[in-house]
């Protein structure tokens, strides 16, 4: 039987290396999702319009806020990493914060905030990169196909 592209030993070694690398990445992401994940409340914060990005970033760190998603130009949803009353008071009374949602401004307590899954990927972009995830899935599927095609082509049809 003539050697074709997919039965070339170099191609098969490369496919195996890609499959192994993609598998390790996907397993690592899964393990990190489960081992570093926890449920935390989210709150909305509206910043005063003249707040500079650097000021806001520094204040987010100071107040134990981790960006979840941007809602409007000056409003964002945050993972609340410290939900103690003292920190909630610091958030509500901070001079750069115009308003908040899900914090009782009188008692400095949370009022039915949405609960979401927080994991290490929310702090490090590389772990939540959709491009890397999709490339890993595509690489895994393509490498499996390249490794299986020669086997499928070499099977002789069974007589009927």
BELWO-V379977 format. One line per field, one symbol per residue. ss: DSSP state (H for helix, E for strand, L for the rest). phi: phi as a letter, one per 20 degrees, with the letter a starting at -180 (. if undefined). psi: psi as a letter, one per 30 degrees, with the letter a starting at -180 (. if undefined). Layout:
BEGIN
ss: ???
phi: ???
psi: ???
END
This chain:
BEGIN
ss: LLLLHHHLHHHHHHHHHHHHHHHHHHHHHHHHHHHLLEEEEEEEEEELLLLLHHHHHHHHHHLLEEEEEEEELLEEEEEELLLLHHHHHHHHHLLLEEEEELEELLLLEELLLLEEEELHHHLLHHHHLHHHHHHHHHHHHHHHHHHHHHHHHHLLLLLL
phi: .ffdgfefgfffffffffffffffffffffffgeedfbecfdcdcdefgeffgffffffgffeldcgdaeebgdcbecfeecdfgfffffffeffeeebccmcffedlcfclffdcedbgffdcggfdfffffffffffffffffffeggfffefefffe
psi: kkklefgkeeeeeeeeeeeeeeeeeeeeeeeeeeffklkllklkkklkegkleeeeeeeeeeghkkkelkelegklkkkjfjgkeeeeeeeefkffjellkgkjfefhlkjhlkklkklffffjeefgjeeeeeeeeeeeeeeeeeffeeeeffkkkkk.
END
